[in-house]
Amino acid sequence: MPNDTAANDGPVLVWFRKDLRLDDNHALSAAVATGRAVIPLYIREPDAAGTGPLGAAQAWWLHHSLQALEASLVALGSRLLLASGQAKDILSKIVIDTGAGAVFWNRRYDPKGTAIDEPLMSGLRNDGVLVRSFAGQLLHEPSRLKTGTGGPYRVYTPFWRALESTGEPDAPIDAPETVPAPDRWPQSELLKDWQLLPVKPDWAKTFSEVWTPGEASALQRLSDFAEDGLSGYKHNRDRPGVDGTSLLSPHLALGEISPARIWHATRGRSDAPAEDVTTFRKEVVWRDFSYHLLFHNPTLPTENLNRKYDDFPWTFDAAAFGRWTKGMTGYPIVDAGMRQLWRHGYMHNRVRMIAASFLIKDLLIDWRRGEAWFAETLVDADPASNAASWQWVAGSGADASPFFRVFNPILQGEKFDPEGGYIRRFVPELARMPEKYIHRPFEAPSAVLKAANVALGSDYPAPIVNHAMARDRALAAYNTIKDAA
């Protein structure tokens, strides 16, 4: 049996990972409750560990989030220790240097993270250190929910029903009022030396138009959404031209807010229609479902869940991929999404599906290339949600949209951005196009184009592919594997 008491009364190390908050942080609260000094620590693990920011955009967020966490800890009489290296080496050294008798952390569920944590826990315990891990990053433990046959879920709706049947999640716990500091602090690295921010050029300079990283911003955004955005969510969430989503995903990705805190904000909301509350809760649970999939399928980001897609005849046109990444495909709703991604490190969820479908089915480019691009460029990049969602669009994942469901980017734009406000914002060269043609400028008469000051092929590109022909090509490719076992 593992030792459940510390070998001494030394400090407790609290290892922050993707839980950069004080509110509803079970590891931190338990450490404070011991009555001993607490040393908050963040470790920049090597890239191979895969446990830090997924890409450059999220590294920008991490820099500012760590700054915010440090300021919050200072306000409670503490500080944040920064260190780089393998977790086992860093923790062992600090335990020796400080005489710490315990290490607390909140569990992580990505395969690389769990591969580090399990032997690390055993090693520290063998050295006489009390190690405790806590839940709280998800609404459920990925290993807990099982189907009637005892296996993991592969379909979302039964998963949702199973989670719903377990009752309301535990209420979140408040942040501690103080964090007792040790008599002596170990040496800390400087955040600026980690060089997480882009320079020359500063391609993230427009991120701050939308985002303020940190726990305070996350809690404020939740409060604002619960007050003004929850009612009407079911309809508004699909409209990229309106402010209809919570915008909490980047805060969730680095744990600046807990899913329990978000769930709690939807309790007893008689001022919002039940269908809006349920729809929003289902979106929160989709993240849990994605981690359930990743936990039981560690190769989710790189291998098809449905193995028949291993034989899919993908193609790769580097020039076409480049135009997709830059938002120059000639299809306005796709281009608006990709340019939003460049400008804000984010893309509206409905448009993510349209842009992903275009890459996979109109261009026949492997979903893994899109998944990797999103991981690099999204501030809300998440190893589970990103992979699960790309496989969903590709038809190769769990509960996936069938491959033969090919989004028409023109009709999708006309349905979900009917006035073209989203396009006018992110594709400003089309700002003067009338509603009738803003989603299909390539069909506009020359007089309309001239009046809108648009010259196809120079001001705005002609379509990179003919969608109808591309759809036929995609379905023909699918026919080569559809009967595979």
C-alpha positions as CSV (number, residue, x, y, z in Angstrom):
1,M,0.0,0.0,0.0
2,P,1.4,3.5,-0.8
3,N,2.3,5.7,2.1
4,D,-0.4,8.2,2.7
5,T,1.4,10.4,5.2
6,A,4.4,12.6,4.6
7,A,7.7,11.5,6.0
8,N,8.3,15.0,7.5
9,D,6.5,18.3,8.1
10,G,8.3,20.0,5.2
11,P,6.6,21.9,2.5
12,V,4.1,20.5,0.0
13,L,5.0,20.9,-3.7
14,V,2.0,21.7,-5.9
15,W,2.8,20.9,-9.4
16,F,0.7,23.0,-11.8
17,R,0.2,21.6,-15.3
18,K,-2.8,22.4,-17.4
19,D,-4.6,23.7,-14.4
20,L,-3.4,27.3,-14.1
21,R,-5.9,28.5,-11.6
22,L,-6.6,28.9,-7.9
23,D,-10.4,28.3,-8.1
24,D,-11.6,24.7,-7.9
25,N,-8.0,23.5,-7.8
26,H,-8.2,20.4,-5.7
27,A,-4.4,19.8,-5.5
28,L,-3.8,23.3,-4.3
29,S,-6.7,23.3,-1.8
30,A,-5.6,20.0,-0.3
31,A,-2.0,21.3,0.0
32,V,-3.2,24.4,1.9
33,A,-5.4,22.2,4.1
34,T,-2.3,20.4,5.4
35,G,-1.3,23.5,7.3
36,R,2.2,23.2,5.9
37,A,4.1,25.6,3.6
38,V,3.2,25.3,-0.1
39,I,5.6,25.6,-3.0
40,P,3.7,26.1,-6.3
41,L,5.7,24.9,-9.2
42,Y,5.4,24.8,-13.0
43,I,7.7,22.6,-15.0
44,R,8.5,23.3,-18.6
45,E,8.9,19.7,-19.7
46,P,10.9,18.8,-22.8
47,D,9.0,18.9,-26.1
48,A,9.1,15.2,-26.4
49,A,6.9,15.0,-23.3
50,G,4.1,16.6,-25.2
51,T,2.6,18.0,-22.1
52,G,3.2,21.7,-22.6
53,P,1.6,24.0,-25.2
54,L,0.6,22.1,-28.3
55,G,1.9,24.8,-30.7
56,A,3.2,28.3,-31.0
57,A,-0.2,30.0,-30.6
58,Q,-0.8,28.2,-27.3
59,A,2.7,29.1,-26.2
60,W,1.7,32.8,-26.5
61,W,-1.3,32.0,-24.2
62,L,0.8,30.0,-21.8
63,H,3.2,33.0,-21.2
64,H,0.4,35.3,-20.3
65,S,-1.4,32.7,-18.2
66,L,1.7,32.0,-16.1
67,Q,2.1,35.7,-15.6
68,A,-1.5,35.9,-14.4
69,L,-1.1,32.8,-12.1
70,E,2.1,34.3,-10.6
71,A,0.2,37.6,-9.8
72,S,-2.7,35.7,-8.2
73,L,-0.3,33.7,-6.0
74,V,1.6,36.8,-5.0
75,A,-1.7,38.3,-3.9
76,L,-2.1,35.4,-1.5
77,G,1.4,35.6,-0.1
78,S,3.0,33.1,-2.3
79,R,4.7,32.9,-5.7
80,L,5.2,30.5,-8.7
81,L,8.4,28.6,-9.1
82,L,9.5,27.9,-12.7
83,A,11.8,25.1,-13.8
84,S,12.8,23.4,-17.0
85,G,13.6,19.7,-17.5
86,Q,12.3,16.2,-16.9
87,A,9.7,16.2,-14.2
88,K,11.3,13.4,-12.2
89,D,14.7,15.3,-12.1
90,I,13.1,18.6,-11.2
91,L,10.8,17.2,-8.5
92,S,13.5,15.1,-6.9
93,K,15.9,18.0,-6.8
94,I,13.4,20.4,-5.2
95,V,12.3,17.7,-2.7
96,I,16.0,17.4,-1.6
97,D,16.6,21.2,-1.6
98,T,13.5,22.1,0.4
99,G,13.0,19.0,2.5
100,A,9.5,18.7,1.0
101,G,7.6,15.7,2.2
102,A,4.8,15.7,-0.3
103,V,3.9,16.4,-4.0
104,F,0.4,17.1,-5.1
105,W,-1.0,17.4,-8.6
106,N,-4.2,17.3,-10.6
107,R,-4.4,14.4,-13.0
108,R,-3.9,14.7,-16.7
109,Y,-5.2,12.2,-19.2
110,D,-3.2,12.6,-22.4
111,P,-1.1,9.5,-23.2
112,K,2.2,11.2,-22.9
113,G,1.3,12.8,-19.6
114,T,0.0,9.7,-18.0
115,A,3.2,7.8,-19.2
116,I,5.2,10.3,-17.2
117,D,3.0,10.5,-14.1
118,E,2.6,6.8,-13.4
119,P,6.3,5.9,-12.9
120,L,7.0,9.3,-11.4
121,M,4.4,8.7,-8.6
122,S,5.9,5.2,-7.9
123,G,9.5,6.6,-7.8
124,L,8.7,9.4,-5.4
125,R,6.7,7.1,-3.1
126,N,9.7,4.7,-3.1
127,D,11.8,7.7,-1.9
128,G,9.4,8.2,1.0
129,V,7.6,11.2,-0.5
130,L,3.8,11.4,-0.1
131,V,2.2,11.8,-3.6
132,R,-1.4,12.6,-4.1
133,S,-3.2,13.2,-7.4
134,F,-6.7,14.7,-7.8
135,A,-9.5,14.8,-10.3
136,G,-11.1,18.0,-11.5
137,Q,-9.8,18.5,-15.0
138,L,-12.8,16.7,-16.5
139,L,-16.4,16.0,-15.3
140,H,-15.6,12.3,-15.2
141,E,-12.6,10.0,-14.9
142,P,-12.1,8.5,-18.4
143,S,-11.8,5.0,-17.1
144,R,-15.0,5.1,-15.1
145,L,-17.8,5.2,-17.6
146,K,-18.3,1.9,-19.5
147,T,-20.8,0.5,-21.8
148,G,-23.1,-2.4,-20.9
149,T,-20.5,-4.8,-22.2
150,G,-17.8,-3.3,-20.0
151,G,-15.9,-1.5,-22.8
152,P,-15.3,2.2,-23.6
153,Y,-17.9,4.3,-25.5
154,R,-17.5,5.0,-29.2
155,V,-20.8,6.9,-29.7
156,Y,-21.5,10.2,-28.1
157,T,-25.2,10.1,-27.3
158,P,-25.0,6.9,-25.1
159,F,-21.9,8.5,-23.4
160,W,-23.9,11.6,-22.7
161,R,-26.7,9.6,-21.3
162,A,-24.4,7.6,-19.1
163,L,-22.7,10.7,-17.7
164,E,-26.1,12.4,-17.2
165,S,-27.4,9.4,-15.3
166,T,-24.6,9.7,-12.7
167,G,-26.2,12.9,-11.4
168,E,-24.8,16.4,-11.1
169,P,-21.0,16.7,-10.8
170,D,-19.7,17.8,-7.5
171,A,-19.9,21.5,-6.9
172,P,-16.6,23.4,-7.5
173,I,-14.5,24.5,-4.5
174,D,-13.5,28.1,-3.9
175,A,-9.9,29.3,-4.1
176,P,-8.0,29.4,-0.9
177,E,-7.8,32.7,0.9
178,T,-4.1,32.4,1.5
179,V,-1.2,30.1,0.4
180,P,1.4,29.8,3.2
181,A,4.9,30.3,1.9
182,P,8.1,28.4,2.8
183,D,10.9,30.0,4.8
184,R,13.2,29.8,1.8
185,W,12.3,29.7,-1.8
186,P,14.3,27.6,-4.3
187,Q,15.8,29.4,-7.2
188,S,13.4,29.9,-10.1
189,E,13.9,30.4,-13.8
190,L,12.6,33.6,-15.5
191,L,9.6,33.4,-17.7
192,K,11.1,35.7,-20.2
193,D,14.0,33.4,-20.8
194,W,11.6,30.7,-22.0
195,Q,10.9,32.8,-25.1
196,L,7.3,31.7,-25.5
197,L,6.3,35.0,-27.3
198,P,6.8,35.5,-31.0
199,V,9.1,38.3,-32.1
200,K,10.2,39.6,-35.5
201,P,7.5,39.3,-36.6
202,D,5.1,39.4,-33.7
203,W,2.4,37.4,-35.5
204,A,0.3,37.2,-32.3
205,K,-0.1,41.0,-31.9
206,T,-3.8,40.9,-32.9
207,F,-4.6,38.1,-30.5
208,S,-5.3,40.6,-27.7
209,E,-8.2,42.0,-29.8
210,V,-10.2,39.1,-28.4
211,W,-8.2,37.4,-25.7
212,T,-7.0,38.2,-22.2
213,P,-5.4,35.0,-20.8
214,G,-5.7,34.2,-17.1
215,E,-8.1,32.9,-14.5
216,A,-9.7,36.2,-13.8
217,S,-10.6,36.7,-17.5
218,A,-12.0,33.1,-17.6
219,L,-14.3,33.6,-14.7
220,Q,-15.5,37.0,-16.0
221,R,-16.1,35.5,-19.4
222,L,-18.2,32.7,-17.8
223,S,-20.2,35.2,-15.8
224,D,-20.9,37.3,-18.9
225,F,-21.9,34.3,-20.9
226,A,-24.2,32.8,-18.3
227,E,-25.8,36.2,-17.9
228,D,-26.2,37.2,-21.6
229,G,-25.2,34.3,-23.8
230,L,-26.8,31.2,-22.5
231,S,-30.3,32.1,-23.6
232,G,-30.4,31.5,-27.3
233,Y,-27.3,29.4,-27.3
234,K,-28.7,26.5,-29.3
235,H,-29.3,28.7,-32.3
236,N,-26.6,31.3,-31.9
237,R,-23.7,28.9,-31.5
238,D,-23.9,28.1,-35.2
239,R,-23.8,31.7,-36.4
240,P,-20.2,32.9,-36.8
241,G,-21.3,36.4,-37.5
242,V,-22.8,36.9,-34.0
243,D,-21.4,36.7,-30.5
244,G,-23.1,33.4,-29.8
245,T,-20.5,31.1,-28.1
246,S,-18.9,31.2,-24.7
247,L,-15.3,31.6,-25.9
248,L,-14.2,29.5,-22.9
249,S,-12.3,26.9,-24.8
250,P,-8.8,28.5,-24.6
251,H,-9.3,29.0,-20.8
252,L,-10.3,25.3,-20.5
253,A,-7.4,24.2,-22.6
254,L,-4.8,25.4,-20.0
255,G,-7.1,24.9,-17.1
256,E,-7.7,28.5,-16.1
257,I,-11.2,27.4,-15.4
258,S,-12.6,24.0,-14.5
259,P,-15.4,22.2,-16.2
260,A,-17.1,21.8,-12.8
261,R,-17.2,25.6,-12.4
262,I,-18.7,26.0,-15.9
263,W,-21.3,23.3,-15.2
264,H,-22.1,24.9,-11.9
265,A,-22.9,28.2,-13.7
266,T,-25.7,26.5,-15.6
267,R,-27.4,25.1,-12.5
268,G,-30.9,26.3,-11.8
269,R,-30.9,28.7,-14.7
270,S,-34.7,29.3,-15.0
271,D,-34.0,32.4,-17.0
272,A,-32.6,30.4,-19.9
273,P,-34.6,27.8,-21.9
274,A,-33.8,24.2,-20.9
275,E,-32.8,23.4,-24.5
276,D,-30.1,26.1,-24.5
277,V,-28.7,24.8,-21.2
278,T,-28.7,21.2,-22.3
279,T,-27.1,22.1,-25.7
280,F,-24.3,24.0,-23.9
281,R,-23.8,21.3,-21.4
282,K,-23.5,18.8,-24.2
283,E,-20.7,20.9,-25.7
284,V,-18.8,20.8,-22.4
285,V,-19.3,17.0,-22.3
286,W,-18.0,16.6,-25.8
287,R,-14.6,17.5,-24.3
288,D,-15.0,14.8,-21.8
289,F,-16.0,12.4,-24.6
290,S,-12.9,13.3,-26.5
291,Y,-10.7,12.6,-23.5
292,H,-12.5,9.3,-23.0
293,L,-11.6,8.4,-26.6
294,L,-8.0,9.5,-26.2
295,F,-7.6,7.7,-22.9
296,H,-8.8,4.4,-24.5
297,N,-7.2,5.1,-27.9
298,P,-3.8,6.7,-27.3
299,T,-3.0,6.9,-31.0
300,L,-6.1,9.0,-31.7
301,P,-4.1,12.0,-33.0
302,T,-2.1,9.9,-35.6
303,E,-4.1,6.8,-36.4
304,N,-7.6,6.2,-37.8
305,L,-10.0,4.7,-35.3
306,N,-11.8,3.1,-38.2
307,R,-8.9,1.2,-39.7
308,K,-10.4,0.9,-43.2
309,Y,-9.4,4.5,-43.7
310,D,-5.8,3.4,-43.6
311,D,-6.2,2.5,-47.3
312,F,-7.9,5.8,-48.2
313,P,-6.2,7.3,-51.4
314,W,-5.1,10.7,-50.0
315,T,-3.3,13.1,-52.2
316,F,-1.1,16.1,-51.2
317,D,-0.8,19.3,-53.2
318,A,1.5,21.6,-51.3
319,A,0.3,24.7,-53.1
320,A,-3.3,23.9,-52.4
321,F,-2.5,23.2,-48.7
322,G,-0.7,26.5,-48.5
323,R,-3.7,28.3,-49.9
324,W,-5.9,26.6,-47.4
325,T,-3.7,27.6,-44.5
326,K,-3.7,31.3,-45.7
327,G,-7.4,31.6,-46.4
328,M,-7.0,31.9,-50.1
329,T,-9.1,29.1,-51.5
330,G,-11.7,31.2,-53.2
331,Y,-14.5,30.0,-51.0
332,P,-15.3,32.9,-48.7
333,I,-16.6,31.0,-45.6
334,V,-13.5,28.8,-45.6
335,D,-11.2,31.7,-46.1
336,A,-12.8,33.8,-43.4
337,G,-12.3,30.9,-41.0
338,M,-8.7,30.4,-41.9
339,R,-8.0,34.1,-41.6
340,Q,-9.7,34.3,-38.3
341,L,-7.3,31.6,-37.2
342,W,-4.3,33.7,-38.3
343,R,-5.7,36.9,-36.7
344,H,-6.9,35.6,-33.4
345,G,-5.6,32.0,-32.9
346,Y,-9.1,30.8,-33.0
347,M,-11.9,29.8,-35.4
348,H,-15.6,29.5,-34.8
349,N,-16.6,25.9,-34.3
350,R,-19.1,25.7,-37.2
351,V,-16.5,27.1,-39.5
352,R,-13.9,24.7,-38.2
353,M,-16.1,21.9,-39.5
354,I,-16.6,23.6,-42.9
355,A,-12.8,24.3,-43.3
356,A,-11.9,20.8,-42.2
357,S,-14.4,19.2,-44.6
358,F,-13.0,21.4,-47.4
359,L,-9.4,20.2,-46.7
360,I,-10.3,16.6,-46.4
361,K,-13.0,16.2,-49.1
362,D,-12.6,19.0,-51.6
363,L,-8.8,18.8,-51.6
364,L,-8.4,15.1,-50.5
365,I,-5.7,16.0,-48.1
366,D,-5.1,13.7,-45.1
367,W,-6.9,14.9,-41.9
368,R,-3.7,14.5,-40.0
369,R,-2.2,17.5,-41.8
370,G,-5.1,19.6,-40.8
371,E,-5.0,18.4,-37.2
372,A,-1.3,19.3,-37.0
373,W,-2.0,22.8,-38.4
374,F,-4.7,23.5,-35.9
375,A,-2.6,22.2,-33.1
376,E,0.1,24.7,-34.1
377,T,-2.2,27.7,-34.6
378,L,-5.1,27.4,-32.1
379,V,-4.9,29.0,-28.7
380,D,-7.4,26.5,-27.6
381,A,-5.5,23.5,-29.0
382,D,-6.4,20.4,-27.1
383,P,-4.9,16.9,-27.8
384,A,-8.2,15.2,-27.3
385,S,-10.8,17.5,-28.8
386,N,-8.6,18.4,-31.8
387,A,-7.9,14.8,-32.8
388,A,-11.5,13.6,-32.1
389,S,-13.0,16.4,-34.1
390,W,-10.8,16.0,-37.1
391,Q,-11.5,12.3,-37.2
392,W,-15.2,13.0,-36.8
393,V,-15.2,15.2,-40.0
394,A,-13.0,12.6,-41.8
395,G,-15.4,9.8,-41.1
396,S,-12.7,7.7,-39.5
397,G,-13.4,8.5,-35.9
398,A,-15.9,7.6,-33.2
399,D,-19.5,8.5,-33.9
400,A,-18.2,10.1,-37.0
401,S,-20.0,12.1,-39.7
402,P,-20.0,9.7,-42.7
403,F,-17.4,10.5,-45.3
404,F,-20.1,10.9,-47.9
405,R,-21.5,13.9,-46.0
406,V,-19.6,16.6,-47.9
407,F,-20.2,20.1,-46.7
408,N,-20.9,22.5,-49.6
409,P,-19.0,25.6,-48.5
410,I,-21.3,27.9,-50.4
411,L,-24.5,26.6,-48.9
412,Q,-23.0,26.4,-45.5
413,G,-22.0,30.0,-45.7
414,E,-25.4,31.1,-46.9
415,K,-27.1,29.1,-44.1
416,F,-25.0,30.1,-41.1
417,D,-23.7,33.6,-42.2
418,P,-26.6,34.7,-44.3
419,E,-25.8,38.5,-44.2
420,G,-22.1,37.8,-44.7
421,G,-21.0,39.7,-41.6
422,Y,-18.4,37.1,-40.7
423,I,-16.9,37.2,-44.2
424,R,-16.9,41.0,-44.3
425,R,-14.9,41.0,-41.1
426,F,-12.2,38.5,-42.0
427,V,-12.2,38.8,-45.8
428,P,-12.4,42.6,-46.1
429,E,-11.7,42.6,-49.8
430,L,-15.3,41.3,-50.2
431,A,-16.8,43.8,-47.7
432,R,-18.7,45.6,-50.5
433,M,-20.2,42.5,-52.1
434,P,-24.0,42.3,-51.9
435,E,-25.5,39.5,-49.8
436,K,-26.6,37.6,-53.0
437,Y,-23.0,37.1,-54.1
438,I,-20.9,37.4,-51.0
439,H,-20.7,33.6,-50.6
440,R,-20.2,33.0,-54.4
441,P,-18.3,36.0,-55.8
442,F,-17.2,33.8,-58.7
443,E,-20.8,33.8,-59.9
444,A,-21.3,37.5,-59.7
445,P,-21.7,39.5,-62.9
446,S,-18.8,41.7,-63.9
447,A,-20.9,44.9,-63.0
448,V,-21.4,43.6,-59.5
449,L,-17.8,42.8,-59.0
450,K,-16.8,46.2,-60.4
451,A,-19.2,48.0,-58.0
452,A,-17.7,46.0,-55.1
453,N,-14.2,46.8,-56.3
454,V,-13.3,43.2,-56.6
455,A,-11.3,41.7,-59.4
456,L,-11.3,37.9,-59.2
457,G,-7.8,36.5,-59.5
458,S,-6.1,39.6,-58.1
459,D,-8.2,41.2,-55.3
460,Y,-9.7,37.8,-54.3
461,P,-8.8,34.4,-55.7
462,A,-10.9,32.3,-58.0
463,P,-12.0,29.0,-56.5
464,I,-9.1,26.6,-56.0
465,V,-11.3,23.7,-57.0
466,N,-14.8,23.2,-58.5
467,H,-16.8,22.0,-55.5
468,A,-19.2,19.8,-57.5
469,M,-16.3,18.1,-59.2
470,A,-14.3,17.8,-56.0
471,R,-17.3,16.2,-54.3
472,D,-17.5,13.6,-57.0
473,R,-13.8,12.9,-56.8
474,A,-14.1,12.5,-53.0
475,L,-17.0,10.1,-53.2
476,A,-15.1,8.1,-55.9
477,A,-12.1,7.8,-53.5
478,Y,-14.4,6.7,-50.7
479,N,-15.9,4.0,-52.9
480,T,-12.5,2.4,-53.1
481,I,-12.6,1.6,-49.3
482,K,-16.2,1.7,-48.3
483,D,-16.7,-2.1,-48.4
484,A,-13.5,-2.8,-46.5
485,A,-13.9,-4.7,-43.2
